[in-house]
């Protein structure tokens, strides 16, 4: 039997709660909704390691942050040689591997070919056609791969739900018909007052904006626009006769904080809005149709799942486990409580159970948040009331579980938790080591423009033909 192809949509900053197939009241993802009915949708997929770099490291290796040694957005050095990436495994099985939109990141190691597209811009450059530009470079690759004599792995990193949110018409007004600069509105005042991100946010928002609901509507518009562009790729897969022999996976690297938790329009913090990501997959004849799986799973489970569906055996001892037993009803869930980390703009870790979430700061953060946060996820799903002071026994219990797990994993991998050793995670050349106070963090962390954000994402690596390249010349 011919080997199945793999297409993996890795979508940046897509909070599953803002997708209609996950119950959102706006119809943001009609095409992905239909795709999910043709295969399997996982209702409780979590990004345990925030943000992009550690999330994809886990997704593309089947390992957690202890094994990948990656926890920071601006990870220094390459991915450890102690782990093997999915494209490396598939290349060894005769696959041709292509990566679109993720050149230069440590977590994208091992592809045969890297293709780039423009994914950044400012208000003056609106609208941005991120997904169409991805399609422009992807469709020729897909057609070339389809005409070849090898099975292929095509990885696509979509950037549409990632700020700047500047979707083209009609998506820019699909969910908002008011005046974004209404003088009676004040919800943008905290955004404008937050110095570290203020210049970046205002570089791609309407001058004089007052209503944060407009920005949320633009985020939703980006999702709807991307959804339509994804359908163009799915249609081309059908036209090329690839559908029956291609595993297609839609996954997100992390969610997005919109107007929650004072972490505006970004993806830092380890709140639910950042941890919850979509996962859906289709493989006719192998995966059932219209199945929704409720069990807990994480990024580390994806690679073992893909390999099982491809009937590829390996002697790698993954940290994750295949999700197929859950799909077949032989297992109900994977770990229901787990370790969570973040090194984007704050260095924090924590422990999440179905009922509780503990967040512990490893150094002062630029939001001046308390060192310890505790939330009851059943009674307070929006995580608005910190119970750390009222529930010291629960804090101690969860901290004990977290520290016991850390000690166990450190012993298994033979090195210290990377959350404890990545002390220059912030990437500030003029500041060495952890921040000594929230004031230090507030005064030293700053994004000045979309170009600077692109430069931070690229990790100061030259990426030709993209805004990342342009940013280095600014």
Residue pairs with C-beta under 8 A, 6 or more apart in sequence:
2 151
2 245
3 93
3 94
3 95
3 151
3 310
4 151
4 245
4 246
4 247
4 283
4 286
4 309
4 310
5 145
5 151
5 152
5 153
5 154
5 242
5 245
5 246
5 247
6 90
6 95
6 151
6 152
6 153
6 154
6 246
6 247
6 248
6 249
6 306
6 310
7 153
7 154
7 156
7 233
7 237
7 246
7 247
7 248
7 249
8 153
8 154
8 155
8 156
8 248
8 249
8 251
8 306
9 156
9 158
9 230
9 248
9 249
9 250
9 251
10 56
10 59
10 102
10 155
10 156
10 157
10 158
10 251
10 252
10 253
11 157
11 158
11 160
11 161
11 226
11 250
11 251
11 252
11 253
11 278
12 52
12 157
12 158
12 159
12 160
12 161
12 162
12 252
12 253
12 254
13 159
13 161
13 162
13 163
13 252
13 253
13 254
13 255
13 256
13 267
14 158
14 161
14 223
14 252
14 255
14 256
14 277
14 278
15 161
15 252
15 255
15 256
15 258
15 273
15 274
15 276
15 277
16 22
16 45
16 252
16 255
16 276
16 277
16 278
17 23
17 24
17 255
17 273
17 276
18 24
18 26
18 28
18 161
18 219
18 220
18 223
18 256
19 28
19 29
19 32
19 33
19 223
19 278
20 26
20 27
20 28
20 29
20 30
20 33
21 29
21 32
21 33
21 36
21 41
21 278
21 280
22 43
22 278
26 175
26 220
27 224
28 220
28 223
28 224
28 227
29 223
29 224
29 227
30 227
31 227
31 228
31 230
31 231
31 234
32 227
32 230
32 250
32 278
32 280
35 234
35 248
35 250
35 280
35 282
36 280
36 292
37 289
37 290
38 282
38 284
38 289
38 290
39 248
39 280
39 281
39 282
39 283
39 287
39 288
39 289
39 291
40 280
40 281
40 282
40 287
40 288
40 291
40 292
40 293
40 327
41 278
41 279
41 280
41 291
41 292
41 293
42 278
42 279
42 280
42 292
42 293
42 295
42 297
42 323
43 292
43 293
43 294
44 294
44 295
44 296
44 297
44 333
45 251
45 276
45 277
45 278
45 279
45 297
45 298
45 299
46 275
46 276
46 277
46 296
46 297
46 298
46 299
46 338
46 340
46 352
47 55
47 252
47 253
47 254
47 255
47 274
47 275
47 276
47 277
47 298
47 299
48 58
48 64
48 65
48 275
48 298
48 299
48 300
48 338
48 339
48 340
48 341
49 55
49 57
49 58
49 64
49 65
49 70
49 71
49 299
49 340
49 341
49 342
50 254
50 267
50 268
50 269
50 270
50 274
50 275
50 340
50 341
50 342
50 343
50 344
51 73
51 253
51 254
51 267
51 268
51 342
51 343
51 344
52 73
52 105
52 107
52 253
52 254
52 457
53 70
53 72
53 73
53 74
53 75
53 105
53 106
53 107
54 65
54 68
54 70
54 71
54 72
54 73
54 75
54 107
54 341
54 343
55 253
55 254
55 299
56 102
56 105
56 107
56 108
56 253
57 63
57 65
57 68
57 70
57 79
57 106
57 107
58 64
58 65
58 68
58 298
58 299
58 300
58 320
59 107
59 251
59 253
59 299
59 300
59 302
59 303
60 85
60 86
60 87
60 107
60 108
60 155
60 303
61 67
61 68
61 79
61 83
61 84
61 85
61 86
61 300
61 303
62 86
62 300
62 301
62 302
62 303
62 304
62 316
62 318
62 319
62 320
63 83
63 300
63 318
63 319
63 320
64 298
64 300
64 319
64 320
64 339
64 409
65 71
65 341
65 418
65 419
66 319
66 409
66 410
66 412
66 413
66 417
66 418
67 82
67 83
67 319
67 413
68 79
68 80
68 83
68 107
69 80
69 82
69 415
69 418
70 79
70 106
70 107
70 418
71 341
71 343
71 418
71 419
71 422
71 425
72 343
72 422
72 425
73 343
73 344
73 425
73 456
73 457
74 425
74 426
74 427
74 456
74 459
75 106
75 422
75 459
76 424
77 106
78 106
78 109
79 85
79 106
79 107
79 109
84 110
84 316
85 107
85 109
85 110
86 110
86 153
86 303
86 306
87 95
87 97
87 99
87 109
87 110
87 111
87 112
87 153
87 155
88 109
88 110
89 303
89 307
89 312
89 314
89 316
90 97
90 151
90 153
90 310
90 312
91 97
91 110
91 112
93 151
93 310
93 312
94 150
94 151
95 150
95 151
95 152
95 153
96 112
96 113
96 145
96 148
96 150
96 151
96 152
96 153
97 110
97 111
97 112
97 113
97 152
97 153
97 154
97 155
98 111
98 112
98 113
98 114
98 115
98 141
98 145
98 152
98 153
98 154
98 155
99 108
99 111
99 113
99 114
99 115
99 155
99 157
100 114
100 115
100 116
100 117
100 134
100 137
100 138
100 141
100 154
100 155
100 156
100 157
101 115
101 116
101 117
101 119
101 134
101 156
101 157
101 158
101 159
102 108
102 114
102 155
102 157
103 114
103 115
103 116
103 461
103 463
103 466
104 458
104 459
104 461
104 462
104 463
104 468
105 459
108 114
108 155
111 155
113 141
115 137
115 138
115 141
116 137
116 463
116 464
116 465
116 466
116 468
117 130
117 133
117 134
117 136
117 137
117 465
117 466
118 128
118 130
118 133
118 465
118 466
118 467
119 128
119 130
119 133
119 159
119 162
119 454
119 466
119 467
120 128
120 159
120 164
120 450
120 451
120 453
120 454
120 466
120 467
120 468
120 471
121 128
121 164
121 166
121 204
121 450
121 467
122 164
122 203
122 204
122 449
122 450
122 451
123 164
123 166
123 203
123 204
123 205
123 206
123 207
125 166
126 166
126 204
127 166
127 167
127 168
127 169
127 172
128 164
128 166
128 167
128 168
129 168
130 158
130 159
130 160
130 222
130 226
131 158
131 160
131 225
131 226
131 228
131 229
131 230
132 229
134 156
134 158
134 159
134 229
135 229
135 232
135 233
138 154
138 156
138 233
139 233
139 236
141 154
142 154
142 233
142 236
142 237
142 240
143 236
143 240
145 152
145 154
146 240
146 241
146 242
156 233
158 226
158 230
160 167
160 222
160 223
160 225
160 226
160 229
161 219
161 222
161 223
161 226
161 256
162 256
163 200
163 201
163 204
163 265
163 266
163 453
164 203
164 204
164 450
165 204
165 215
165 218
165 219
165 221
165 222
165 265
166 172
166 204
166 218
166 222
167 218
167 221
167 222
167 224
167 225
168 225
171 221
171 222
171 224
171 225
172 218
172 221
173 221
174 217
174 220
174 221
174 224
175 217
175 220
175 221
175 224
176 213
176 214
176 217
176 218
176 221
178 211
178 213
178 214
179 211
180 206
180 209
180 210
180 211
180 214
181 206
181 207
181 208
181 209
181 210
181 211
182 210
182 211
183 210
184 210
185 210
185 211
186 210
187 210
187 211
187 212
187 213
187 259
188 209
188 210
188 211
188 212
188 215
189 210
190 262
190 264
191 197
191 198
191 201
191 212
191 264
191 265
192 198
192 201
192 202
194 262
194 264
195 442
195 446
196 345
196 366
196 442
196 445
196 446
196 447
197 264
197 265
197 266
197 447
199 446
199 447
199 448
199 449
200 447
200 448
200 449
200 450
200 452
200 453
201 264
201 265
202 209
203 449
203 450
204 450
205 215
206 214
209 215
212 258
212 259
212 264
215 258
215 259
215 265
216 258
216 259
219 256
219 258
219 265
230 250
234 248
237 243
237 246
237 248
243 284
244 284
244 285
246 283
247 281
247 282
247 283
247 286
247 306
247 309
247 310
248 281
248 282
248 283
249 279
249 280
249 281
249 302
249 306
250 278
250 279
250 280
250 281
251 277
251 278
251 279
251 299
251 302
252 277
252 278
252 279
253 277
254 267
254 274
254 275
254 277
255 267
255 272
255 273
255 274
255 275
255 276
255 277
256 265
256 266
256 267
256 273
256 274
257 263
257 264
257 265
257 266
257 267
257 268
257 269
257 271
257 273
257 274
258 264
258 265
258 273
259 265
260 271
260 273
260 382
260 383
261 269
261 271
261 273
261 383
262 367
262 369
263 269
263 271
263 367
266 344
266 345
267 274
267 344
268 274
268 342
268 344
268 345
268 346
269 342
269 346
269 348
270 340
270 341
270 342
270 348
270 349
270 350
270 357
270 359
271 383
272 357
272 377
272 381
272 382
272 383
274 342
275 340
275 352
277 299
279 297
279 302
281 287
281 305
281 309
283 309
286 309
287 309
287 327
288 327
291 327
293 323
293 326
293 327
294 332
294 333
295 323
295 326
295 331
295 332
295 333
295 334
296 333
296 334
296 335
296 336
296 338
296 354
297 323
297 326
297 333
297 334
298 320
298 334
298 335
298 338
299 320
300 318
300 319
300 320
301 320
301 321
301 322
301 323
301 334
302 320
302 323
303 318
303 320
304 318
304 320
304 321
304 322
305 322
305 323
305 324
307 313
307 314
307 322
308 322
308 324
309 324
321 334
323 334
325 331
326 332
326 333
326 334
336 353
336 354
337 351
337 352
337 353
337 354
337 401
338 351
338 352
339 349
339 350
339 351
339 402
339 405
339 406
339 409
340 349
340 350
340 351
340 352
340 357
341 348
341 349
341 350
341 419
342 348
342 349
343 419
343 422
343 425
345 365
345 366
345 426
345 445
346 361
346 365
346 366
346 367
346 369
346 441
347 361
347 362
347 363
347 365
347 419
347 422
347 425
347 426
347 434
348 359
348 360
348 361
348 362
348 365
349 359
349 360
349 362
349 402
349 419
350 357
350 358
350 359
350 360
350 373
350 402
351 357
351 358
351 398
351 399
351 401
351 402
351 405
352 358
352 377
353 398
354 377
354 378
355 376
355 377
355 378
356 374
356 375
356 376
356 377
356 394
356 398
357 373
357 374
357 375
357 377
357 383
358 372
358 373
358 374
358 395
358 398
358 399
358 402
359 372
359 373
359 374
359 375
360 371
360 372
360 373
360 399
360 402
361 369
361 370
361 371
361 372
362 419
362 420
362 434
363 434
363 435
363 441
364 435
364 436
364 437
364 438
364 440
364 441
365 435
365 438
365 441
366 435
366 438
366 441
366 442
366 445
367 438
368 438
368 442
370 386
370 388
372 388
372 395
373 383
373 386
373 388
374 386
374 387
374 388
374 391
374 394
374 395
374 398
375 383
375 385
375 386
375 387
376 385
376 387
377 383
387 394
388 395
406 417
409 417
410 416
410 417
423 433
423 434
424 432
424 433
426 435
426 441
426 444
426 445
427 456
428 444
428 445
430 444
431 440
431 444
435 441
435 444
447 453
447 456
449 474
450 467
451 467
451 470
451 471
451 474
452 471
452 474
454 466
454 467
454 468
454 470
454 471
455 468
455 471
455 472
457 468
458 468
458 471
458 472
460 472
461 468
462 468
462 469
462 472
463 469
